[in-house]
């Protein structure tokens, strides 16, 4: 039987008294400034909310009916035993929950009210956990906990905070595995990958790693074609003293998603990118482009996955990396009029003549009888141009309006990894770093709220889906002759 309204009001008596005390204080203190009122309500108002939450939980406990039996995933029948209490740290402070325990000798007790309330297994509410996960993706754990102390009523020690974030990230892959359609009108679908080193604790490094482990950063997005000429590209890289005409506005990426992972292999990251691409372009009508920086492993994985899925993929070498090689070789060759020489060579590369540029650099190094480090720099550039020429058909890419620079993935590396993970003195464990990278990606992708709802639903399935409850059956007399069983 549910309590009547008068009985319900009794459960919130302490909340009513607290509210009246607040009102009386504000009424009596006529000399308070607005900031003093604000400070008072920030502390006492939060305590009022904690008291209301406590009273609400007490009401739910009083409303809990005694069940006939409860059966867990082990198929063992448990009967009502006695009330057990547990504490829960919430955004407003600590509360206590009293609920019926259903027990059987030698087996753990089950609590149906925990299932009804979807309580977490740890002692921190999902509100506290969400705060930790959201903020730790943006700042250090120490900064997050200081922020928590000034904003919310609950307190979490640092080690427990790290454990909460690690546990909360467990549904990340499952969330992104959902077939969520992403609609974009842009006709070019871009996949891009890069690597960024993270300083690790010694116990998480193998014998081949000095002090860093590489995180693979990836992004998938769509963009509209932007047709340019080689001359326009070179002019934008080396603007002269002559006044340039106002450049056309560049199209912006659409439906961009970014990720970073220490634990996943390059093959797994590439497969994930192709799954995301399939969500965006299920009919495979878009031009699929992969922007890379010359990493051979990434290139092989991209070609292998494209072949496995039977999709056409254009792999493009980042032109900015190419220009850096050319600049380095120019300094090694000690050419006069450095800017003019580099512009000429980059223009030829953009016109599809990378092999001729490589031959010219090697020939000049031979004629100048370069040796030692200078010759090595020149040969490195020539070899790079020759080995990567299959992905340097820039004249074709520009005519089709394809992007030729990895600015988006470079920005993702800086935001996801460097700004958060590369702080002075920071040393990471793999599990903690992976969890923070996932939370940071969720924030960057504006998926955090949706993920958190998904995570709570998944936690319910893990914790309570296999717990079955059986209400007591009562006898109802019909026409003084027949009895009917019904569940209360």
N, C-alpha and C positions, 0 to 999 in steps of 0.2 A: 504494500500500500504506500502510495506517495504521501508525504507530509502535506497537511493543509497549509493555506497561505500564512496563517498565524504562526505555525511551526517553522515555516520557511523563514519568516521574518526574524525569528529567534536566532537562526544561524548567522544572520548578518548584523546582529546587535552590536558586536564589537566594531564593525565597519561604520555603522551609524554613529556610534559614540565618537569614533576617531574623526569622522567628518564634521560632527558638531564641534569638537574641540578645535579643529582647524578654523571653522567659521568664527567661533568665539574669539580666537586669538587675533584673527585679522580684523575683527570688529573692534576689539579693545585697543589694539595697537594703532592708533590714529596717526602716529608720527613716523611710521615706516615709509621709507622711500620705495619707489617701484622696484629697484634692484634688490632691496632687502625682502620685499614681498616675494620676488622671484626666487631668491635663494632659499627662503623658508619653504615655499611650495615645492621646490626641487627635491628637498630632502623629505619633508613630512608628507608631501603628496605621493611620493614613491612608496613611503611606508603605508599610506592608506591603500594604495593599489595592492601592495603585498598582503595586507589584511583582508581585502576583498577576495583575493585569489585563495587565501587560506580558508576563508569562510565558505567559498564556493566548493572547494574540495571536501570540506567537512559535510556539506549538504549532499554531495555526490556519494560520500561514504554512507551517510544515513539512508539514502535512497537505494543502496545496493541490496538486492534481494538474495536470500540464501538459495542456492541452486541444489538440485538433486545430486548432480555429480559433474565433474569436469574431467575430460580426457585429453591428454597431451599427445604430442607426436609419437611418444613411446607406447601409446594405446593402453596405458595404465589408468584405471579408474581412481579418481581422487575424490574424497569427501571433504565437506567443510570442516575445518579444524578450529581455528581461532583467528582473531584479528592480528595482523602484522602492520607495523608502521615503517615508512621509509621517508627520508628527506630528499628534497629536490631543490637544487639551486636554480632560481629563475632570474629573469631580468629585474624583478622587484626585490629580490632577496630570497632567503630560505623559507620553504614551506614544508609542512609535514602531511603525508597522505596515509590515512588509515584504511585498510581494505581487508577483505576476507581472504584467508589462505586456504587452499584446497590441497590436502596432503595424502600421501600414501607412504607406508614404511619403506625406507630405502630409496625413495625417489624425491626429486626436488619439488617444492611446492609451486603451485600455479596461482595466479591472481587475476581473475576475470576483470576486475576494475582497471588493472594496468592495461589490459587489452582495449577496454572501452575508451580509456584516456590516451591510448597510444603513447605510454610513457617510455622514454628511452631507457636502455639497460644501465647506462651510467647515471650518475647523480646530477647531471647538468641538463636543464631543459633544452628543447630544440631552439628556443629563442636565444638562450645564451650561446649555444653551439653556432647558430647562424651568425651572431655577432662576431664570435671568434674567427670563424672561417672567412667572413667578408672582410674584416679588418686585417687579418694576418696575410691576406693576399695583396694588401697595399703597403703594409709597413712591417717592421720587425715584431717579434713576439713581445719583447719588452715594451715597445711603444703601444702595441695593442692592449696589453694588460694595464698600462697607465691610463690609456683612453677609457678602458672599461671601468676602472676605479672611479673615474670622474663622471661617467654617464649612467651606468646601471647599478643596481643594488647587489648583484651577485659577484662573487669572487672566485677566480679559478687560478690555481698555482701554474707556473710556467710549464712544468713537465706534463701536467694533465691537459693543458691547453694544446700542446703539441700533439698529444695522443688524440684529442678530440678532432683536430683538423685532419690527422691521418685517417681516422676512422670515417669521417664524413666524406672523404674523397673516394670511397670505395665504389660508388655507383657512377662514377664519371664516364667510364667507357660504355656502360649500359645506357646511360642517358643519351649519349651521342650516337648510339647504335639504333635509336628509334628512327623510324621512317617519317621524319618531319619534313614535309615539302618546303622548299625555299624558292619563292618566285622572284626572278629578276628578268628584266628585258634585255640586258646587255648580252651581246652575242659571243663574247670571248670569256671562256672559263679558265682561270689561272690556278695552277698548283705551284707552290714554291717551298723550298726547304733550305735550311741553313743549320749550322752547328754553333754552339756557344759553350765555352768551358765554364764549369762551376767548381770552385775550390771545395774539396771534400775532406772529411775526416780520414786519417790514415787507414783505419780499419775497413773503409769502403773503397779502397783503391787496390788494384792488382799490381803485380810486379812491373807491368809495362807502363803504368801511369805514374807520373811524377807527383803532382798535387791536384790535378784537375780531372774531372770526368766530363765528357761532352754530352750536352743536352741537345737533342734534335728538335728544332723549331720548325713548324710547318704552318702554312696558311692556304686557304682556298677562298677564292672570291671571283666575282664576275666584273667585267669592265667593257665599256663600249669601245669600238675601234677608234684609233687616233692616228690618222695617216700623216706622216712627216717625210721629209727628204733628208738624205745624209748631211747636206749642207746646213739644214736647220738644226740638226742634232749637234754638229760640231760648233756652230755659232752659240748654241745655248751653253756648251761646256766651256767655251773660250770667248766670252763676249768682248769684242774690241772696243776701241774708243768711239767708233761711229755709233750713232743712235740706232738702236734696234727697234723694229716695229713691235707693237704690242703683241705678245704671244697669245695664241688662242687658249682659252681655258681648257685644262686637261680634264678628261672624264674621271670621275671618282669611283673607287671600288664599290661594288654593291654586294650585299650579303656576305661580307667578310667574316671569316671565322679563323681564329689562330689557336695554336696548341704548342706545348713544349713538354718533352718527356726525357727523363734520364733512364728509366727502366725499359722503355720500348726500343726495339731495334729499328734500324732504318727501314727494313722491310715492313715491319708492323706499322710504322708511321706512314709510309707510302700507301699501304693498303687502306689505312684509315682515311687518307686524303681522297682516294678514289671512291670510297663509300660516300663521303660527303659530296663529292662531285656528282655522284649518281642521284643524290637527293635533289640537287640543284637542276640537273639536266637529265631526267629519267629517259627522255626520248632521244638523247644524244644528238641534239641539233646544233649545239654550240661548238665553236672551235676550241679545242682543248690545248692549252699551252702550259709547259712546265718551265719555270725560270730557275736556273741553277748557277752555281758559282765555280764550276769546274770539278766538283767532287765526283770522282769516278764511281764510288759506291752508290751515291744517290742516282747517278745517271743510269747505272745498270739496273737498279731496283725499279726506277720509273719505266724503263723500256720493257722489263720483264712483266710488270704488272699491267701495262697497257696491252701487251701481247696476250696475256692471260685473259683479260676481259674483252679482247677484240675491239679496242677503241683506238682511234687515230690520235696520236699525241705529238705535238711539235715541241721539241726540247730546245730552249734558247739559252745561250750563255750570257750571263749578265755583262752588259757592255761596260759598266763602270770598272769591273775587275779587269777587263781587257785594257782599258785606258790606263790603269795603274801599272800594268806590266809594261806598256809602251813608254810611259813616263820614266820608269826605272831604267829601262834599256837606253833611253835618250841620255840620261845622266851618266850611265856607264860609258857610252860612246863619246861623251863630252862634245856633243854637237853644238855648233853656233846657232844662234837664233832658235833657242830651244822651243818656244811656243809655236813658231811657224812649222818647225820640223814635226812636232807631235801632231799638230792639226792636220798636216798633210797625210801622215800615216794613218790617223784615225779616220780621216775621210775615205781613204782607200779601203780600209777594213769595212766601213759601213757600206761601201759600194760592192762588197763581195770579193775583195782581193786580198784576203788575209794571208794566203800562201805567198803572194808576191812581196808583201810587207815582211814576212818572216825571212824570205830569201835576201831581201835588201839589208835587213839588220845583220844577218850572219855574214853577208859579203863585206859590209862596212867594218865589222869587227875583225875580219881576216885582213882587210887592207890596212887597218890601223895597227895590226899585229898585237891586238889586245891579249892579255893573259891574266891569270889569277882571278880575283873576285870580279873584275870588270868584264872579262870574257864570260864568266859564269852567268852574270846578270843578263848579258846580251843573248846567250844561248838559251837561258830559261824562258825569255820572252819569245824567241823564235820557236822553241819546242812547244810552248803553250799554244801559240797561234796555229801550229800545224796539227797538234793532237786534238784540238777542240774545233777544228774548222767545220766539222759536220754540224755544229750548233751555232755557227756564226754567219748564217746566210741573211745578214742584216738587210740587204737590199730587198729581199723578198718579204721579210718580216715587216719592214716599214711600209711597204706598199699595201700590205694587208691590215695595217693598223695595229699590229701586235705590240705589246709592251716589250722593251728590251733591257729593262733595269729592274733590279730586285729591291727597290726602295721599300715596298710593303713588308717584305720579310725582314729586311734590316731593321725597320722600325719595330717589328714584333720581337726580334732578338733583344733590342734595347729595352723595350717595355717589360716583356715577360721575364727576362733573365737578368740582364745587367742592372737595371734600376732596383731590383729587389734582392737578387741573390749575390751580387758582386760588391757587397759592402765591406769596408775595411775590417779585417779581422774575422769575417764570417767563415765558419767551417761547417759544412753540412753533412748530415747523414742522408743516404739515398731515400729512405722512406719519407723523412720530413721534407726534403727538397721536392720530391715528386708531388706530395700533397699540396705544398704551397704553389707550385707551378700550375696545378690543376685549378686551384681556387683563383689564381690570378687570371688564367685563361677564361674562366667563367665570368669574371668581372669584366674583362676586356670584350668578351662576346655578348655582353648584356644578357647572359643566360642564368645568372645566379639565382634569381627568384624562382624561375621555372625549375631549375635543378633542385632547389631546396624542397619544393613541394614534391618532386619526384623522389628525392632521397627519403623523405619521411614516409612516403607510400611504400618504398622498398624496405625500409626498416620495419614497418608493420608486417609485411609479408615474411620477413626473416624471423621476427620475434613472436608473432601471435597468430599467423594464418593457420597453423596446425593445432591450435588450442580450441577444442570444441566444448561448448557449455550446454547443459541440459537442465532446463527449468523444472521445478517441482510440478507434478501433475496433481490436480485437485478433482474432487467429485462434485458434480453438479446434478441435483435431483430434478427430473423432468416429469410433470404430471403425477407426482407421487408414486410412479410405477417404475420409471427407468432412470438409470444413472448414466452420465456421459463424462468421459475423461476430457479434460482440457488443460493446456499449459497456461500457467499464470503469466 
